[in-house]
Amino acid sequence: MSADAKEAPPILRARSLGWSVGGATIVDSVDLGVSRGELLGVIGPNGAGKTTLLRLLAGILPPSRGDVWLSDQALSRMSARRRAQGIAFMSQESTQSLPFTVLEVLLMGRHPHLTRFEREGAEDVARARRTLSYVGLAGLENRNMSELSGGERQLVLFAKALVQDTDVLALDEPSSSLDIGHQDRIFSMAQELAREGKAVVVSVHNLAVAAEYCSRLLLLSEGKVAASGRPEEVLTARTLDRVYRVRTVVSPNAATGGLTVTVVPGRVGGRGTRVHIIGGAGSAVNITRELYRLGFSLSGGIAHEHDSDEKLWKSLGIACVSVGAFTRITDTEIEKAEPLVREAAVTVLCSCPVGAGNLGNLTLARRAKNLVILRPGPGDVQRTFFTEDGRILFEEISAAARLVDDRQLLADLATPPGP
């Protein structure tokens, strides 16, 4: 990015941008600005909200909260035609089934610049053909889109965005179907367009590509901005481990001067942290599987024989205390399980029905030095109480515990300890 771009005000900006559907928040309070000369990469795990954010920035979706401004005008106050004259959006959705030729698709990019009944002229056709040659597909203008490979269709969509001749480009996974040669070509062209004075926003899955080509990165996690800044500021193992829930190694790329991100395979994410899980009625199955996959050292609470939790713990070799099916947990079992709780850095109390038979698990939870209580999510076993003693004891231990959902628990546990 040039010095002028650093000093220039953002041509595209968003404040407190949010979008929700069906009670779920997909993009949550995002602030950003992109200036001419910048190539901003939007990164994050699957489902983080990258595509939705780009659609909001391009005016394809109306925001539930906040707004987007192009120069000094809110997109919500612009006509669709005016928005399309300023922002070109490249979707990752396939156009394979559309009955159009390549040239016809490219000329769709000229529609915002034509009057209502005006047809494309010779200059529009010439511009489309020049752009097709620029992306390396010269001579394919009369081919039907259904006859192209996935990578060729991707390049046609990129060319269509260029033909639209806008100040801002919003590119959603522009290289998802491309080999490494075409991937380099498309991101090199995006860099060139930024140097020519355009503002480019692109969602990227490949972190090494993002580090190599983007001048700034915005990392999304569950719809929120987890980090933003220069690639070396965002792509740190500490941040990536927390957001992607894997163990990574970030190292300089000697050949390019950029960064290389490597995922360390295997069950290594937990780094030996002991987590004790108290469940019942199958409430611990999902969180056990995820923590086991991440490599945490696990122990289980007191479980009734043939319960799903007990069967999973035994199959994975996880230490636990078993009692007979439909029997009441006694002080003897609580004393057997207490050392497992005492040795754990964190004790997790899952959401499950509480009755006279498993009331002892709440007594066990009260003895934990660091107790986390899981809120039930959609489809989870609900926390219900069949005795007043159980309700009173749960309220007592809740006062000294943290209440989190499973995502927050995993994020907290995956965050490496500070230096």
Secondary structure in CASP SS format (residue, H / E / C, confidence):
PFRMAT SS
TARGET T0000
AUTHOR 0000-0000-0000
METHOD secondary structure of the structure
MODEL  1
M C 1.00
S C 1.00
A H 1.00
D H 1.00
A H 1.00
K H 1.00
E H 1.00
A C 1.00
P C 1.00
P C 1.00
I C 1.00
L E 1.00
R E 1.00
A E 1.00
R E 1.00
S E 1.00
L E 1.00
G E 1.00
W E 1.00
S E 1.00
V E 1.00
G C 1.00
G C 1.00
A E 1.00
T E 1.00
I E 1.00
V E 1.00
D E 1.00
S E 1.00
V E 1.00
D E 1.00
L E 1.00
G E 1.00
V E 1.00
S C 1.00
R C 1.00
G C 1.00
E C 1.00
L E 1.00
L E 1.00
G E 1.00
V E 1.00
I E 1.00
G C 1.00
P C 1.00
N C 1.00
G C 1.00
A C 1.00
G C 1.00
K H 1.00
T H 1.00
T H 1.00
L H 1.00
L H 1.00
R H 1.00
L H 1.00
L H 1.00
A C 1.00
G C 1.00
I C 1.00
L C 1.00
P C 1.00
P C 1.00
S C 1.00
R E 1.00
G E 1.00
D E 1.00
V E 1.00
W E 1.00
L E 1.00
S C 1.00
D C 1.00
Q E 1.00
A E 1.00
L H 1.00
S H 1.00
R H 1.00
M C 1.00
S C 1.00
A H 1.00
R H 1.00
R H 1.00
R H 1.00
A H 1.00
Q H 1.00
G H 1.00
I E 1.00
A E 1.00
F E 1.00
M E 1.00
S C 1.00
Q C 1.00
E C 1.00
S C 1.00
T C 1.00
Q C 1.00
S C 1.00
L C 1.00
P C 1.00
F C 1.00
T E 1.00
V H 1.00
L H 1.00
E H 1.00
V H 1.00
L H 1.00
L H 1.00
M H 1.00
G C 1.00
R C 1.00
H H 1.00
P H 1.00
H H 1.00
L C 1.00
T C 1.00
R C 1.00
F C 1.00
E C 1.00
R C 1.00
E C 1.00
G C 1.00
A H 1.00
E H 1.00
D H 1.00
V H 1.00
A H 1.00
R H 1.00
A H 1.00
R H 1.00
R H 1.00
T H 1.00
L H 1.00
S H 1.00
Y H 1.00
V C 1.00
G C 1.00
L C 1.00
A C 1.00
G C 1.00
L C 1.00
E C 1.00
N C 1.00
R C 1.00
N E 1.00
M H 1.00
S H 1.00
E H 1.00
L C 1.00
S C 1.00
G H 1.00
G H 1.00
E H 1.00
R H 1.00
Q H 1.00
L H 1.00
V H 1.00
L H 1.00
F H 1.00
A H 1.00
K H 1.00
A H 1.00
L H 1.00
V H 1.00
Q C 1.00
D C 1.00
T C 1.00
D C 1.00
V E 1.00
L E 1.00
A E 1.00
L E 1.00
D E 1.00
E C 1.00
P C 1.00
S C 1.00
S C 1.00
S C 1.00
L C 1.00
D C 1.00
I H 1.00
G H 1.00
H H 1.00
Q H 1.00
D H 1.00
R H 1.00
I H 1.00
F H 1.00
S H 1.00
M H 1.00
A H 1.00
Q H 1.00
E H 1.00
L H 1.00
A H 1.00
R H 1.00
E C 1.00
G C 1.00
K C 1.00
A E 1.00
V E 1.00
V E 1.00
V E 1.00
S E 1.00
V C 1.00
H C 1.00
N C 1.00
L H 1.00
A H 1.00
V H 1.00
A H 1.00
A H 1.00
E H 1.00
Y H 1.00
C C 1.00
S C 1.00
R E 1.00
L E 1.00
L E 1.00
L E 1.00
L E 1.00
S E 1.00
E C 1.00
G C 1.00
K E 1.00
V E 1.00
A E 1.00
A E 1.00
S E 1.00
G E 1.00
R C 1.00
P H 1.00
E H 1.00
E H 1.00
V H 1.00
L C 1.00
T C 1.00
A H 1.00
R H 1.00
T H 1.00
L H 1.00
D H 1.00
R H 1.00
V H 1.00
Y H 1.00
R C 1.00
V C 1.00
R C 1.00
T E 1.00
V E 1.00
V E 1.00
S E 1.00
P E 1.00
N C 1.00
A C 1.00
A C 1.00
T C 1.00
G C 1.00
G C 1.00
L E 1.00
T E 1.00
V E 1.00
T E 1.00
V E 1.00
V C 1.00
P C 1.00
G C 1.00
R C 1.00
V C 1.00
G C 1.00
G C 1.00
R C 1.00
G C 1.00
T C 1.00
R E 1.00
V E 1.00
H E 1.00
I E 1.00
I E 1.00
G C 1.00
G C 1.00
A C 1.00
G C 1.00
S C 1.00
A C 1.00
V H 1.00
N H 1.00
I H 1.00
T H 1.00
R H 1.00
E H 1.00
L H 1.00
Y H 1.00
R H 1.00
L H 1.00
G C 1.00
F C 1.00
S E 1.00
L E 1.00
S E 1.00
G E 1.00
G E 1.00
I E 1.00
A E 1.00
H E 1.00
E C 1.00
H C 1.00
D C 1.00
S H 1.00
D H 1.00
E H 1.00
K H 1.00
L H 1.00
W H 1.00
K H 1.00
S H 1.00
L C 1.00
G C 1.00
I C 1.00
A E 1.00
C E 1.00
V E 1.00
S E 1.00
V E 1.00
G C 1.00
A C 1.00
F C 1.00
T C 1.00
R C 1.00
I C 1.00
T C 1.00
D H 1.00
T H 1.00
E H 1.00
I H 1.00
E H 1.00
K H 1.00
A H 1.00
E H 1.00
P H 1.00
L H 1.00
V H 1.00
R H 1.00
E H 1.00
A C 1.00
A C 1.00
V E 1.00
T E 1.00
V E 1.00
L E 1.00
C C 1.00
S C 1.00
C C 1.00
P C 1.00
V E 1.00
G C 1.00
A C 1.00
G C 1.00
N C 1.00
L H 1.00
G H 1.00
N H 1.00
L H 1.00
T H 1.00
L H 1.00
A H 1.00
R H 1.00
R C 1.00
A C 1.00
K C 1.00
N C 1.00
L E 1.00
V E 1.00
I E 1.00
L E 1.00
R C 1.00
P C 1.00
G C 1.00
P C 1.00
G C 1.00
D C 1.00
V C 1.00
Q C 1.00
R C 1.00
T C 1.00
F E 1.00
F C 1.00
T C 1.00
E H 1.00
D H 1.00
G H 1.00
R H 1.00
I H 1.00
L H 1.00
F H 1.00
E H 1.00
E H 1.00
I H 1.00
S H 1.00
A C 1.00
A C 1.00
A C 1.00
R E 1.00
L E 1.00
V E 1.00
D C 1.00
D H 1.00
R H 1.00
Q H 1.00
L H 1.00
L H 1.00
A H 1.00
D H 1.00
L H 1.00
A H 1.00
T C 1.00
P C 1.00
P C 1.00
G C 1.00
P C 1.00
END
